[in-house]
């Protein structure tokens, strides 16, 4: 695991601006720029990986209404709340626990041996650390079939810090279950929470984590300024849209020292 910080394109909300900045490599810092981007032919990380033979998947349990903007990215498969195949109970407004959504992604898109399928580039915006932050689902021994480890099911008093704890706990379990698979996981904070949570004059910096068993890829990210471990060191390396270029350099084998 390696970590760094970048400056988000937004603060306290409007997460789609950071998502668009990361996927397009442009500074999409207000709705007008976002609207212009949606009318353009700008290449994105999605189209880049598609050109290199990847199956591209938009895995988005937080999309509960029609999202015509999604056509801009051109995912080979776009799965919103209604199309993930979730059959469990609704857990709060966001309905589908992130732990289960990730398990469904692996079952449907990543479970086949790599030799029998195309590589997959998946974009998965999680929802459990998104307002209203509660109720939180229980952690599951088997996200698809097993009973919850906590019979209480949900925590009615959970808030943003508890949401983060849940997020990293299920992610740790997921990494244990998928250890040994050729997976690269890039975890990006899209923006700080609202000021009432983040604090007055909080910076716009957010963490980025790279998790991989590929030592060569890890060295490339380290050359770009990422540091080993879970805690980012030093100031932000750049803006959210700069991360796009670094990803391309690292995956193309042309990482340059920051």
C-alpha positions as CSV (number, residue, x, y, z in Angstrom):
1,X,0.0,0.0,0.0
2,X,1.2,3.5,-0.9
3,X,-0.6,6.8,-0.2
4,X,-0.6,10.4,-1.2
5,X,-2.8,13.5,-1.0
6,X,-4.4,15.5,-3.8
7,X,-6.6,18.6,-3.8
8,X,-10.2,17.8,-4.5
9,X,-12.2,19.8,-7.1
10,X,-14.9,20.5,-4.6
11,X,-15.6,20.6,-0.8
12,X,-18.5,19.3,1.2
13,X,-20.6,18.1,-1.7
14,X,-20.9,18.0,-5.5
15,X,-18.8,14.9,-5.6
16,X,-19.4,14.5,-9.4
17,X,-17.0,17.4,-10.0
18,X,-14.1,15.4,-8.5
19,X,-15.3,12.3,-10.3
20,X,-15.3,14.1,-13.6
21,X,-11.9,15.7,-12.9
22,X,-10.3,12.4,-12.2
23,X,-11.9,10.6,-15.2
24,X,-11.3,13.4,-17.7
25,X,-7.9,14.8,-16.5
26,X,-9.4,18.3,-16.5
27,X,-10.1,20.8,-13.6
28,X,-13.9,20.4,-13.4
29,X,-14.5,22.8,-10.5
30,X,-18.0,24.1,-11.1
31,X,-21.3,23.0,-12.7
32,X,-20.7,25.1,-15.9
33,X,-17.4,23.3,-16.7
34,X,-19.1,20.0,-15.9
35,X,-21.9,20.7,-18.4
36,X,-19.4,21.7,-21.1
37,X,-17.5,18.5,-20.5
38,X,-20.6,16.4,-21.0
39,X,-21.1,18.0,-24.5
40,X,-17.5,17.3,-25.6
41,X,-15.6,14.4,-27.1
42,X,-12.9,14.5,-24.4
43,X,-11.1,11.1,-23.9
44,X,-11.4,9.8,-20.4
45,X,-9.8,7.1,-18.3
46,X,-12.8,4.9,-19.3
47,X,-12.1,5.3,-23.0
48,X,-8.4,4.9,-22.5
49,X,-8.7,1.5,-20.8
50,X,-11.3,0.5,-23.3
51,X,-8.9,1.2,-26.2
52,X,-6.4,-1.1,-24.5
53,X,-8.8,-4.0,-24.4
54,X,-10.4,-3.6,-21.0
55,X,-14.0,-4.2,-20.2
56,X,-15.2,-0.9,-18.6
57,X,-17.7,-1.1,-15.8
58,X,-19.5,1.8,-14.0
59,X,-20.6,0.2,-10.7
60,X,-22.8,2.9,-9.0
61,X,-25.2,1.9,-6.3
62,X,-25.8,5.5,-5.4
63,X,-27.4,6.3,-8.8
64,X,-31.1,5.9,-8.1
65,X,-32.6,8.1,-10.9
66,X,-32.0,8.4,-14.6
67,X,-28.4,9.7,-15.2
68,X,-28.1,10.7,-18.9
69,X,-24.7,12.2,-18.2
70,X,-23.4,8.7,-17.8
71,X,-23.5,8.2,-21.6
72,X,-20.6,10.6,-21.9
73,X,-18.2,8.1,-20.2
74,X,-19.3,5.2,-22.4
75,X,-19.0,2.4,-19.9
76,X,-19.4,-1.0,-21.5
77,X,-21.6,-1.9,-18.6
78,X,-23.3,0.7,-16.4
79,X,-24.9,-0.7,-13.3
80,X,-26.9,1.6,-11.0
81,X,-29.0,0.8,-7.9
82,X,-31.6,-1.1,-9.9
83,X,-29.1,-3.1,-12.0
84,X,-26.5,-4.5,-9.5
85,X,-28.6,-7.6,-8.8
86,X,-29.1,-6.8,-5.1
87,X,-31.8,-8.9,-3.4
88,X,-31.3,-8.0,0.3
89,X,-33.2,-5.6,2.6
90,X,-33.0,-1.9,2.1
91,X,-30.4,-0.3,4.5
92,X,-31.3,3.3,4.8
93,X,-31.6,5.8,1.9
94,X,-28.7,4.3,-0.1
95,X,-30.2,0.8,0.3
96,X,-27.2,-1.3,-0.9
97,X,-24.3,-1.8,1.6
98,X,-20.9,-1.1,0.1
99,X,-19.6,-4.4,1.3
100,X,-22.3,-6.3,-0.6
101,X,-22.0,-4.0,-3.7
102,X,-18.3,-4.9,-3.9
103,X,-19.0,-8.6,-3.5
104,X,-21.5,-8.4,-6.3
105,X,-19.0,-6.6,-8.5
106,X,-16.5,-9.5,-7.9
107,X,-19.1,-12.2,-8.4
108,X,-20.4,-10.8,-11.7
109,X,-17.3,-9.2,-13.2
110,X,-14.1,-10.5,-11.6
111,X,-14.7,-14.1,-10.4
112,X,-13.7,-15.8,-13.7
113,X,-10.0,-16.6,-14.0
114,X,-8.1,-13.8,-15.8
115,X,-7.1,-16.2,-18.6
116,X,-10.7,-16.7,-19.5
117,X,-11.9,-13.0,-19.6
118,X,-10.8,-9.6,-20.5
119,X,-9.2,-7.4,-17.9
120,X,-11.7,-5.1,-16.1
121,X,-11.5,-1.4,-15.3
122,X,-14.2,-0.6,-12.8
123,X,-15.3,2.7,-11.3
124,X,-17.1,2.2,-8.0
125,X,-18.3,5.4,-6.0
126,X,-19.1,4.1,-2.5
127,X,-22.1,5.4,-0.6
128,X,-21.7,4.5,3.1
129,X,-19.6,7.6,3.9
130,X,-22.1,9.8,2.1
131,X,-24.7,11.9,3.9
132,X,-26.9,11.0,5.7
133,X,-24.2,8.6,7.1
134,X,-26.8,6.5,8.9
135,X,-28.0,3.9,9.5
136,X,-24.9,1.7,8.9
137,X,-25.1,-1.9,7.8
138,X,-23.6,-4.7,9.9
139,X,-20.4,-6.3,8.7
140,X,-21.1,-9.6,7.0
141,X,-19.0,-12.8,7.3
142,X,-20.1,-13.6,3.7
143,X,-21.4,-10.5,1.9
144,X,-23.5,-12.6,-0.5
145,X,-24.7,-15.5,1.6
146,X,-23.6,-15.4,5.2
147,X,-25.4,-14.0,8.3
148,X,-24.3,-10.7,9.8
149,X,-21.6,-10.7,12.5
150,X,-23.7,-8.2,14.5
151,X,-27.3,-9.4,15.1
152,X,-28.3,-5.7,15.7
153,X,-28.0,-5.2,12.0
154,X,-27.6,-1.4,11.8
155,X,-26.4,1.4,14.1
156,X,-29.1,4.1,14.3
157,X,-26.6,6.6,15.9
158,X,-23.8,6.2,13.3
159,X,-22.2,9.3,11.9
160,X,-19.4,10.2,9.5
161,X,-16.5,8.8,11.6
162,X,-18.4,5.6,12.2
163,X,-19.1,5.4,8.4
164,X,-15.3,5.6,7.8
165,X,-14.6,2.9,10.3
166,X,-17.2,0.7,8.6
167,X,-15.7,1.4,5.2
168,X,-12.2,0.5,6.1
169,X,-13.3,-2.6,8.1
170,X,-15.2,-4.1,5.2
171,X,-12.4,-3.1,2.8
172,X,-9.9,-4.9,5.0
173,X,-12.1,-8.0,4.9
174,X,-12.4,-7.7,1.2
175,X,-8.7,-7.6,0.7
176,X,-8.3,-10.7,2.9
177,X,-10.8,-12.6,0.7
178,X,-9.2,-11.5,-2.6
179,X,-5.5,-11.9,-1.5
180,X,-3.5,-13.5,-4.2
181,X,-5.6,-12.2,-7.1
182,X,-4.1,-9.9,-9.6
183,X,-6.1,-6.8,-8.6
184,X,-5.1,-3.2,-8.3
185,X,-7.3,-1.1,-6.0
186,X,-7.0,2.7,-6.0
187,X,-9.0,4.4,-3.2
188,X,-9.7,8.1,-3.7
189,X,-11.4,10.5,-1.3
190,X,-13.5,12.7,-3.6
191,X,-13.9,15.6,-1.2
192,X,-13.9,16.6,2.4
193,X,-17.2,16.2,4.3
194,X,-19.2,19.4,5.1
195,X,-17.6,22.0,7.3
196,X,-19.6,21.0,10.3
197,X,-17.8,17.7,10.1
198,X,-14.4,18.6,8.6
199,X,-14.0,21.7,10.8
200,X,-13.5,25.4,10.1
201,X,-10.9,26.2,7.4
202,X,-10.3,22.5,6.6
203,X,-8.0,22.0,3.6
204,X,-9.4,20.6,0.3
205,X,-6.8,17.8,0.4
206,X,-8.0,14.2,0.2
207,X,-6.1,10.9,0.5
208,X,-5.3,8.5,-2.4
209,X,-4.3,4.9,-1.6
210,X,-2.8,2.4,-4.0
211,X,-3.2,-1.3,-3.0
212,X,-1.4,-3.8,-5.2
213,X,0.7,-6.9,-5.1
214,X,2.6,-5.7,-8.2
215,X,6.0,-4.5,-6.9
216,X,6.8,-2.9,-10.3
217,X,3.7,-0.8,-10.3
218,X,4.2,0.1,-6.6
219,X,7.7,1.4,-7.5
220,X,6.3,3.6,-10.3
221,X,3.8,5.2,-7.9
222,X,6.6,5.8,-5.4
223,X,8.6,7.5,-8.1
224,X,5.6,9.8,-8.5
225,X,5.7,10.8,-4.9
226,X,3.5,8.2,-3.2
227,X,4.8,7.0,0.2
228,X,4.5,3.5,1.7
229,X,1.8,2.9,4.2
230,X,-1.7,4.1,4.9
231,X,-0.9,7.6,6.1
232,X,0.0,10.1,3.4
233,X,3.1,12.0,4.0
234,X,3.7,15.7,3.1
235,X,1.6,18.2,1.3
236,X,-0.7,17.4,-1.7
237,X,1.2,16.3,-4.8
238,X,-1.2,18.3,-7.0
239,X,-4.9,18.6,-7.9
240,X,-7.4,15.8,-8.5
241,X,-7.0,16.1,-12.3
242,X,-3.3,15.7,-12.0
243,X,-3.9,12.2,-10.6
244,X,-5.2,11.2,-14.1
245,X,-1.8,11.8,-15.7
246,X,0.0,10.0,-13.0
247,X,-2.2,7.0,-13.4
248,X,-1.5,6.9,-17.1
249,X,2.2,7.3,-16.6
250,X,2.3,4.5,-14.0
251,X,0.2,2.0,-15.9
252,X,2.0,2.8,-19.2
253,X,5.4,2.2,-17.5
254,X,6.6,5.8,-17.9
255,X,6.3,7.1,-14.3
256,X,8.3,10.2,-13.8
257,X,9.6,11.6,-10.5
258,X,7.2,14.2,-9.2
